[in-house]
């Protein structure tokens, strides 16, 4: 029997908005603009090195070890340094252009609009994201997601990041939602699923590639449209 929920929380990146694909497209724009091929650098190597440093710095940001501006600039500087072209000003230019380019990308995960159309008449929908305000709100608007959600809550608004308790406390407070009437859908086992579970919220792990994990979501799906069996 389907549980009677009233409120549905969605993660944004790689749950609804196709971060992996959109980021790669944005990087291809930067790769061409700054003529990295002329410097003997392969696109896939450039992309891979960046994402390694980006992931490391985001984890440091979640732990409060670096601030937002350091994260944004340093991920590019460390990438350039490994590619043997350390350049502070180039790193800052890449950061600016990447942010401006990526937020114009509109690719969504398969089935995103279909499931939102299905859920919108039945539930109150909210977006929860660790991304930066100046990026996420533009992405949401440009990709056509905005009309489906009553409110978007970012980590900057909450003053805390998923999976920290402070983020979930803030989200529940500003939405005036009870955990037991809510369910969270996200792609990250720790940030989305473990964090929501600790807050007493039921969970659905969206795992389209079947990656192994050690968390225990209430449900696990490979396609967003499988939510119709749960909600």
N, C-alpha and C positions, 0 to 999 in steps of 0.2 A: 504493500500500500504506500502511495506517495505521501510523504509528510506534508502537512499544511504550513508552508512558509508564506511570509508576507513580503520579505525583503531579500533582494539578491545583490550581492557584491561581486563585481568583476575586477580583476586585474586588467591592466591595459596592454603593456608590451608583451608580445608573443602569446597573448591570450586572445585579444581582439585585433590589435594593431600589429601587423607583421614586422616586428622590429628587425629580425634577421635579414629579411629581404630588403626592407626599406633602407636599412643602414648600409647594406652592400651597394645599393644603387647610389646613395649619397656619396659613398666612398669613391665610386667610379667617377663621379663628377669631379671630386677633388683631385683624383689621380690624374685626370686629363688636364684640369686647370693648371696644376702645379708641375706638370710634365715630368712626373716621377719616372716614367719609362726612359726618358732621355738620360736619367741619372743611373740607369742600369738596375732599377728596382722593379721586381715583378709585382703585379697587382695583388695576387693571392697572398704573397709574403707580407706585403704592406698591411693588408687587411687583417691577417692573422696576428701579426705582432701588435698592432693597435688593440685588438680585442683582448689579447692577453693582459696588457697593461690596464686597459679599461676595467676589466673584471677585478684585477687586483686592487685598483684604486677605489672602485665602488665598494668593495668589501671593507677597505680602510675607512671610507666615508661612513658606512653603516656603523662602524665601531667608534666613530667620532675621532679618528686619528688624523684625518685631513678635512679641510673645509671644501665647500663647493668650488670656489675659484681655483684652488690648487688641483682638485680632481680634473677639472675641465682643461686646464693648461698642461698639466704634467703628463697626462696620458699621451698627448701628442709629442711632447718633448722627449719622453723616454722612448717612444717609437722611433723618432728621428735619430736619437742617440744610438739606438741599436742598429739602425740602418746606416750609421756612420756619417750622418749629416746633421749633427746637433746644431740647432738654430732656434734661439728663444723667440725671436720675432716670427719666424715661420710657424712655430708651434702655436702661437697665439692667433695667427691668421687662419690656420687650419681649424682651430677650435671654433672661431667665429663662423667660418664658412660651413663647417660641418653642422653646427646647430641650425643655421639659417636654411641649409639645404635639406637636412633630414626632416624638419618639421613640415616641409611641403609635400613629403611623400605620403601617399594615400593607400598603400596596399594593406589589405586586411586578411586575417586568417580565414581559411575556407569555412564557410557557413556562418560567419559572424553576423551579417545583416539578417540572414534567415532566422537565426535563433533569437536575435533581439526583437524582430518583428513578432515572433511567437510569444516571447516573454512580456513585452511591454504592456499589453492589455491586462495581464494577470498579476503583475508584481510591481513594487517600487524598485527601480534599478539604480545602483550607485557604482561609480568608478573609483577604485583605490589604486594609487600609483606612487612609486618612489621617485618618479622623474621630476625634473625641474619645471616650475610653473610656466616659464616663458616658452618652454618647448611643448609640454604636454597639452596645454589648452589649445594651442594652434593645431597640433596633430589631431586632436579630437574633433575640432571644428572642420578642418580641411578634409578629413576622411569620412565625414558624414555620420559620426557617432554621437554627436552632441544631442540631437533630439530625443534619444532613447533614455537619457539619464537625468534623474532629478538633481543630482549633485555629483561633482567630482572632488575628491579629497586627495591632496598631494602630501608628501612627506614634509614639504616646506610649510604648508599650512598647519600641519599637525605638530611641527617642531620635533618630530621623531620619525624614524623610518620603520617600515615593515622589516622584520617581524616583531619589533619591540612592542612591549605592552602599551607604551605611551601612544603609539600610532592607533592601536585598536580602541583604546579608551576614548581618544579624540573622535575617531570615526563613529563610534556608537553614540557619543554625546551629541555631535552636531547633526546626525541623521535622526536622532531620537528613536533609535532602534534597539530592541531587545535581542541579545544573542540567540536565544532559543527560537526566535521566529525568523532567523536569518540563515543564509547559506553563502559561502564564498567560493568563487570559481577562479582558479589561477594556474599558471604553468610551473611555478617554482615550488618544489616540495617544502623548502625551508621558509622562504620569505612569505609565501602566500598561505600554504597549507598548515605548517606547524604553528605559525603565528596566529592564524585564525582559530585553530583548534584550542590553543591556550586561552583564547578569549571566550571560549565556549560556543563558537560558531561552527556549524556543520560545514563540511568541505567537499569540493569536487576538484580533483587534480586533472587538469587538461594536459595530457601527455601524448601528443600525436606521434612522436617517434619511439615511444615505448622505452624511454631511458630508465635504467634501474635506479631505485631510490630506497631509502630506509624509513620513510615516513609512512603513516597509516591514514590516508584520507578516507572520508566516508564513502566516496565514490571515485572511480578513475575512468576517464574517457579518452578516446583517441580522436573523436570528432565532436565539434561543438553541438552538432544536431542531436547527439546522444543525450543531451540535456532534456530532451522531450520525454525521455523515459523516467526522468527523475523529478522534473518540475511540470 
